[in-house]
Amino acid sequence: MNKDTIEGNWKELKGRVKEQWGKLTDDRLDEIAGKREQLAGEIQQAYGVTREEAERQLKDFEASSKH
């Protein structure tokens, strides 16, 4: 899954993102609107992890979201 896929399928993925990272509010998810870099930053901030860890979590999420 690449950047365009996240943005293009955001409406479908938003619920799964909310399940995975429940600390992210609906308002923040609406602002992110599928932008991968912003999502990584929000994960980093909300969970107090490094940028590298946030990226790893996103890669794992993307791998599990492939159809």
C-alpha positions in Angstrom: 0.0 0.0 0.0 1.5 3.3 -1.0 0.7 7.0 -0.1 -1.9 7.3 -2.8 -3.7 4.1 -1.7 -4.0 5.4 1.9 -5.4 8.7 0.7 -7.6 7.1 -1.9 -9.1 4.5 0.5 -9.1 6.8 3.6 -12.9 6.5 4.1 -12.5 2.7 4.2 -9.3 2.7 6.3 -10.3 5.4 8.8 -12.3 2.9 10.9 -9.4 0.4 11.0 -7.0 3.3 11.9 -9.2 4.3 14.8 -9.3 0.6 16.0 -5.5 0.4 15.8 -4.7 3.8 17.3 -7.7 4.6 19.5 -6.0 7.7 21.0 -6.4 9.5 17.7 -9.6 11.5 17.8 -12.1 11.6 14.9 -11.4 15.3 14.5 -7.6 14.6 14.0 -8.4 11.8 11.7 -10.6 14.1 9.6 -7.7 16.6 9.4 -5.2 13.9 8.5 -7.5 12.8 5.6 -5.2 9.9 4.7 -2.0 11.8 4.5 0.6 9.2 5.6 3.2 11.7 7.0 0.6 13.4 9.2 -0.7 10.1 10.4 2.8 9.0 11.4 3.3 12.3 13.2 0.0 11.9 15.1 0.9 8.4 16.1 4.3 9.6 17.3 2.8 12.4 19.4 -0.2 10.5 20.8 1.7 7.5 21.9 5.1 9.0 22.7 7.1 6.9 20.3 9.9 7.7 18.0 9.3 8.6 14.4 10.9 5.3 13.4 8.5 3.4 15.7 5.6 5.3 14.3 6.7 4.4 10.7 7.2 0.8 11.7 3.7 0.6 13.1 2.3 2.2 9.9 4.2 -0.3 7.7 2.8 -3.2 9.8 -0.7 -1.7 9.4 -0.3 -1.3 5.7 0.9 -4.8 5.3 -2.1 -6.1 7.2 -4.4 -3.9 5.1 -3.4 -5.3 1.7 -6.3 -7.0 -0.1 
